Amino acid sequence: MKQTNLSIFIPHKGCPNTCSFCNQRFISGSDRAPTPEEVRAILAGQVPLLENNGLQAEIAFFGGSFTAVDRDYRRELLLAASEYVSEFPDQYGGIRCSTRPDCIDEGIMEELKLFGVTAVELGAQSMNDGVLKANLRGHTAEDVRRASGLIKAYGIELGLQMMTGLYTDKPEYCLDTAKQFAELHCDTVRIYPTVILKGTMLDELREKGVYDSFSFEETVELCAMLLDFFDSVSIPVIRLGLHASEEVERQMTGGVYHPALGEVVESRRMLHKMLEKMQQQRVKKFIVYTDRKNMSLVSGHGGCNRQKLSELGITFKLKEKSGVHIEIEPVQ
C-alpha cells in the first residue's frame, strides 16, 4: 500500500516568536486554524478517496508549532485524528506533526504518545548557533539535540527540517548541519531553500542591500551535495523545496523557489555522474544509456544538462536500456 500525508495546516498558531523568514499565512495559504469538527469532516471526506486509490495516510498537523498551541485545542485535534486512525486503520496509519525544538519536553511527549502520534518533525533550520540567532529563531542547536533525543527515546519517528541560504548562512554551515542531523539519527529530512517573502525581516534586509539568499545555481549545487550526503547515510529526504504555490510566487521578493526544484536538483546529480564518467575518456561524443524513468534526468530539466555539456564541447545521444541507471559509451 502506498503511503502519503494528509496535511492539515495550523498556521502560526501558538508560535512563540516570528523568525526572520516567516510569513506563515502565505506559506500555508490561510491564517485561520481549523476546528476539531472541521478536521473530522476533512478526514471523513478523504476515507473513500484513500481507499479507492490504495493509499494509507498519516494525518499531518503542519504549518505552525503544533506543540505550542493551546493545550485544550491541541488535544481536541489529536483526539479527532486518533479516532480516525482507530476507526479506519487501513486509510490512516498514524499522526504526524511539526513543531519547534524548544516546544518539546517530557510532558508534551507523554501527550503525543498517549494520542498515538507516530512522527514529529522539528524545524531545526540550522545547527549553527550564529545563523539561528541572526534569524531570530529563539532556540539553539543544543535545543535541537535535546528535543531529538527525547523524540527518539519515546520511540517516535524523528524528522528534521533544514533551510539553506538564511541570513549569515554559508554552504559549509548547511553541510555541517546535514552531518549533525545524521549524528542525531533522524529518520527523515526536509530541505527548504530560503524564499524571501514580503513583510519579513529578510525582505527588509534585502531592501537595505545587506542580505540576499544563495543564488539559484549555488542552491542547486548545494542541494545536490546534500542529497548525495543523505543518500550515503541512508536518510531519506522526503521534501526538497516548498510545494508549488501561486501565493508564494506572488509574495516572494527573492531567494530560491522553483515548482520542480526536486527534479532540477536530481538532474544536476545526474550531470555530476555523467561528467565523472565522461571526463575519464579522451573523446567528446558519447552514447548514454539509461532506464526510461531516468531519461528526462539525463537530458536535464528543460535540456539543461545537454546545454551545460555542450558548453564543455561534449555531445551525447540518449538511448533507453532497461534496468540501467546510467551507462556511458564513448564514440570514437
N, C-alpha and C positions, 0 to 999 in steps of 0.2 A: 504493500500500500504506500502511495506517495505521501510525503509529509509536506506541510505548509504551515504558515502562520495566519491566523485571523486577527488582524490588528485593530485594537480599539484605542483611540487616542484620548489621553487625559492631558490636554495641553497646558503645560506650565503650571498646573495647579499644585500648590504646595512647595514649589521650588524655593529654597531659602535665599537665593540671590540671582541676579541677572549677569550672565557671563558676557564676555566681550563680543561673542558671535551670535548671541541668542536673540531671535525674534520668533518665538515658538509658534505664534499664530500662523505665520507664513509657511513654516515647515509642515505643520500638521493640517493646515487649511481651515482651522477653526480655533476660536478662543472660548468655546463652550464645552464643558465636561458633560458626558452622558450620565443620565440617571441609571440606577440599577435596573429599573423597568425597561429602559431603552436597551441596555445591554442584553437582557433576556430576550427581547424582541429580535435583536440582531442575531443572536446565537440560534434562536428558533428558526429564523428565516434561512440560515445557512445550512442547517442539517440536511435537507433534501439535496442541495447543490453539492455538498461534500460527498454524500452517499452516491449520487449519480456519476460523479467524476472519480470515484475510487480514491478520495483524499481523506487523510486524517490531519486535523489542525491542532496546533497549540493556540490557546486563547492568549493573545499577547497584549498586555496593557503597556502601550508605548506613548511617547510624546512628552512626558514630563517626568518628574521624580516621584515615581509611584509610591515609594515607601514614606514619602514626606507629606502626602496628602492627609486630610483629616482622618483620624483613626476610624471613626464610625463609618464614614463614606467608603474608605478603603475596604473595610471588612464587608460591607454590603456588596461591593463589586466582586470581591473574592468569593463570597457566598454564592452569588449569581453564577459565576463561572464554574465553581466546583459542582453546583447542581447539574450543569450540562455535561461536565466530564463524567459524573456518576451515571447520569441517565443515558448518555449517548457515547459510550467509550470507544466505539468504532469510528465516530466522527471527531471526537475531541479527546486528544491524547494527553493533555496537561495544560498548565498555565505558565506563561512566561511574563516577566515584567522587566522594565528598565528603570534604573534609579541612579542616584549619585553615590559615590563611595562613602561619603560622610553621613549617609542616611541609612546605614546598615549597622545593627547591633544585635545582641543575642535575643532581645525581646522581639525585634522585628523578624528575625529568623525563625523563632518559635511560631510566630503567627503565620508566616509563609508556609512553613512545613505543615501546620495544622490544616490549612486550606488546600494542601496538595499542589503547591507551586513546584514546578519541575525545573525551571531555569530562571536565573537572574542575570541580567546584563548590566554591567557598570559602565557609565560614561566616564571613563578614566581620562580620555583625550590625549594625555601625555604623561610620561613618567619623569619629566624634567620639571623640578620644582620652580625654576625660573620662568618657564613657559606658563605653568599653572598660575603663578602669581600675577604675571603680566596680563593674563586674560581673565582675571577676576574669578577664577574657578572656586575659590573658597575652601579648597581641600589640598592635601599634599599627596605625593607619591606613596608615602607611608600609609595614608588612609586607604589607598587602593590595595596595598599589600594586606593590610589588616582585614578589610572587607572581603577580599578574595579568599583569604584563609578561612573566614567564618562560613562563607557560602559553601566552600568545598567540604568543610567539617560537617555540615548538615546534609551532605550527600546530594546537593542540588547542583545542576549544571551551571558552570560559570562562563558567561560571555563577557568579553571586554571590548570596548569601543575606543578607537583612537581617531584623532584628527591630524591632518597634515597641513602645514602652512599657516599655523596660527601666528599671532603677533610674537616676535622674537624667536620663532621656531627656526630650526635648521634641519636639513635632510638627515644629518648624523644623529640628531636628537630623536627623529622618528624611527630610525633603525635601532637605536638603543631602546626605545620604548617597546618595539617589537620583541627584542631579546628579553626584556624584563617581563613582558606578557608571557612568553614561553616558560620562563622560570616560575611563574605563578601557576603553571599547569592549567591554563584556561582551556575550555572545551571548544569555544568558537571565538571568532574575531569579526568585527565590522570596521571598515576603514572609510572615513569620511574626509575627503579633501575639503578644506575650508571654502565655504561660499560666503561672500560678504553681502549682507543684506542691509537694506535701507533701515535707518533708525537704530543701528547698533553702534557700539563703541568702535568696532573695527571699521565701520563706514566713516566715522568721524576721523579716525586716524588716517584712513586712505585719503580723505578730502584735504587733510593737512599736509599730505605728502610724506608722512613719516612711516607709512606701512603699505605694503602690498603683499598679497599671498604669493606662494610659489607660482611660477608660470605653468601653463598647460603642459608644455614639453617636459619641464622639470618634474611635474607631478606624475606624468605618465611613466617616466623612467624610475622615479622613486617607488611608485606603487608596484611596478614590475619587480623591483628588488624585494619589496615587502612580501609579495605573493610567493616569490622564489623561496624566501626565508621560511614563511609559514608552511609551505609545502615540505620543506626539508625537516621540519619538526612535527609534521603530521597534525597541524592545527588548521581546520577548515576556515576559510574566510567566507562568511555567509552573505556579506554585502560589501560592495565597493561603490561608494558614491551615493548621493541622495536619490530617492525614487524620482522618476520623471514627474515634473510638476510645472504647469503653466504659471502658477502663482509665484513659485520660486524664481522662474525665468523673468517674470515682470519686476520682481523686487530686488533682484541681485544687482550689485554695482561693481562687483569684482570677484576675484577668487576663481575657483575651477568647478564648473558644472558642465556635464555632458549627459544626455539621456541614455547613452550607451557607453558609459565610461568603462564598465567592466570588459566589454568587447574590445575597446581601444587598447586597454592595458594587456589583455590576453594576446592581441595581435602583436604588441610590442615584445612580449615574451617570446612569441614565435619567431619574430625577426631576429632576436638575440641568438636563438638556437640555429637558425639558418646561417647567420653570419659566422658563427663559430665553426660550422662545418665548411662553409664556402671559402673562408679565408685560409683554410688548410690546403686548398688547391691552387694550382698555378693558372687556372683558366677563369674566365669571366662569364661563361654561359653554362647554365645548369638545367636539369630536369628535376623538379621537386615532386615527390610522391607523398600523398597523404590520404587519410580517410575522408569520406565525403563530409563528415561533420566538421573537419578542420580546414576545409578548402578556403572558406572565407577568411579564416585567421591567417592563413599563409599569404593571401593577397593583401590582407590588412584592411582595416575599416576604411571604406572609400578608396581602396587601392593604395593606401599609404605605404605599405611595405614594398610594393613594386617601385613606387616613386623614390623611396629612400635608397633602395638598392641601385636603381638607375643612376642616382647621383654619384654612386661609387663605381659606375661603369659595369654593373652586374645586371644581367638579364636572366630570366628563367621561364620555362614552360611548366605549367602545373598539370599534373595527371593524377587521377584518382587511383588509389590502391587500397583495397580493403584490408583492415587490420593493421595499418601502418600509421604511426603518429607523424613521423617525418623522415623521409629518406632523400638524400641529395646525390644526384648522379652528374658528374661533370661532363660537358660536351666539348670534345676536342675540336 
